Amino acid sequence: MDAYEAGQPVDSTKYRGLIGSLLYLIASRPDIQFGVCLCARFQANPKESHFKAAKRILKYLKGTTNVGLWYPCDSNISLSGFSDSDHAG
Amino acid sequence: MHKIDDMNIIGTKWVFRNKMDEDGNIVRNKARLVTKGYNKEEGIDFDEIYAPSARLEVVRLLLAYACMCNFKLHQMDVKSAFLNGFLNEEMYVSQPPKFEDHLYPNHVFKLKKALYGLIQAPRQWYERLNNFLLSKGYARGAVDKTLVIRKYDNDVILAQVCVDDIIFGSNNNTLCEEFIAAMQGEFEMSMMGELTYFLGLQLKQLKHGTFLNQSKYCFNLLKKFKMKDCKEVATPITIN
């Protein structure tokens, strides 16, 4: 998916509304974070295919409405960091 | 006082709302007088209007910390919070519609405290709350300015302020009670008990941990975009 997808442009107000609503949901749903952020890149000129991708996230949510985050009492509080940089090698 | 020609008068209007409970039944009818505070000029009508508010991430962080330290978070809110702020500027409002004084139709009111709709109302409320808490010996977070904190040896009380909603918790119950008493002494508060619903987040504080989800928000989202009856898929993005 990229910004120059062929196809009909869609109502960008509606598209932005959908992205905005999904962004708020990320508070308890890191599983859709990547998908929402990917869709959020095309807000300037959304096409049919972008809208379809955004709606797929909704379809996914339909089946997973009740999931959320679980903080167990006995968890470890130490901070971990991860990095995936390969320094352009 | 009597209207003067070059006085900048702000109009007022009534806003009526019905408060609904979770099932959509009307539980309360609300009427609120608001000012038409738009198109005001900076420097004349207001100076500083920035007011911080707790971020969602910060709320989550507090939740995780409370969970790890094994204490419960509670919630309270301030009734008509913005009406508590004091004004630094001279402001005048017209008489409320339908409540005009027939003997003095040309009079206006001078405001001492903020009203809803004024551009500086959130700032003044934040200022008032902040000054009050500082005077009571609470400190503000060094990085996160919406965090209220107070330490006694091994005990600590933490609170997050999100405009008029306050979530707080402590490993020592007396600290909580002290905080509640202080707030109730200064502002009109309504206690909401244990934290269960905050900014659209549904929370369950259980014995072995805390569960956080947004199923209600998610359901309304599907309804809003008319996807309530769509087919389910297993992944959020297409595979290859």
Boltz contact constraints between the chains, C-beta under 6 A:
constraints:
  - contact:
      token1: [A, 21]
      token2: [B, 221]
      max_distance: 6.0
  - contact:
      token1: [A, 25]
      token2: [B, 214]
      max_distance: 6.0
  - contact:
      token1: [A, 27]
      token2: [B, 56]
      max_distance: 6.0
  - contact:
      token1: [A, 28]
      token2: [B, 212]
      max_distance: 6.0
  - contact:
      token1: [A, 28]
      token2: [B, 213]
      max_distance: 6.0
  - contact:
      token1: [A, 28]
      token2: [B, 214]
      max_distance: 6.0
  - contact:
      token1: [A, 32]
      token2: [B, 236]
      max_distance: 6.0
  - contact:
      token1: [A, 35]
      token2: [B, 236]
      max_distance: 6.0
  - contact:
      token1: [A, 35]
      token2: [B, 237]
      max_distance: 6.0
  - contact:
      token1: [A, 57]
      token2: [B, 236]
      max_distance: 6.0
  - contact:
      token1: [A, 58]
      token2: [B, 227]
      max_distance: 6.0
  - contact:
      token1: [A, 59]
      token2: [B, 230]
      max_distance: 6.0
  - contact:
      token1: [A, 59]
      token2: [B, 233]
      max_distance: 6.0
  - contact:
      token1: [A, 60]
      token2: [B, 233]
      max_distance: 6.0
  - contact:
      token1: [A, 60]
      token2: [B, 236]
      max_distance: 6.0
  - contact:
      token1: [A, 61]
      token2: [B, 218]
      max_distance: 6.0
  - contact:
      token1: [A, 62]
      token2: [B, 222]
      max_distance: 6.0
  - contact:
      token1: [A, 62]
      token2: [B, 230]
      max_distance: 6.0
  - contact:
      token1: [A, 62]
      token2: [B, 232]
      max_distance: 6.0
  - contact:
      token1: [A, 63]
      token2: [B, 232]
      max_distance: 6.0
  - contact:
      token1: [A, 65]
      token2: [B, 215]
      max_distance: 6.0
  - contact:
      token1: [A, 65]
      token2: [B, 218]
      max_distance: 6.0
  - contact:
      token1: [A, 66]
      token2: [B, 215]
      max_distance: 6.0
  - contact:
      token1: [A, 68]
      token2: [B, 211]
      max_distance: 6.0
  - contact:
      token1: [A, 68]
      token2: [B, 212]
      max_distance: 6.0
  - contact:
      token1: [A, 68]
      token2: [B, 213]
      max_distance: 6.0
  - contact:
      token1: [A, 69]
      token2: [B, 212]
      max_distance: 6.0
  - contact:
      token1: [A, 70]
      token2: [B, 209]
      max_distance: 6.0
  - contact:
      token1: [A, 70]
      token2: [B, 211]
      max_distance: 6.0
  - contact:
      token1: [A, 71]
      token2: [B, 64]
      max_distance: 6.0
  - contact:
      token1: [A, 71]
      token2: [B, 67]
      max_distance: 6.0
  - contact:
      token1: [A, 71]
      token2: [B, 209]
      max_distance: 6.0
  - contact:
      token1: [A, 71]
      token2: [B, 210]
      max_distance: 6.0
  - contact:
      token1: [A, 72]
      token2: [B, 209]
      max_distance: 6.0
  - contact:
      token1: [A, 73]
      token2: [B, 67]
      max_distance: 6.0
  - contact:
      token1: [A, 73]
      token2: [B, 208]
      max_distance: 6.0
  - contact:
      token1: [A, 73]
      token2: [B, 209]
      max_distance: 6.0
  - contact:
      token1: [A, 77]
      token2: [B, 68]
      max_distance: 6.0
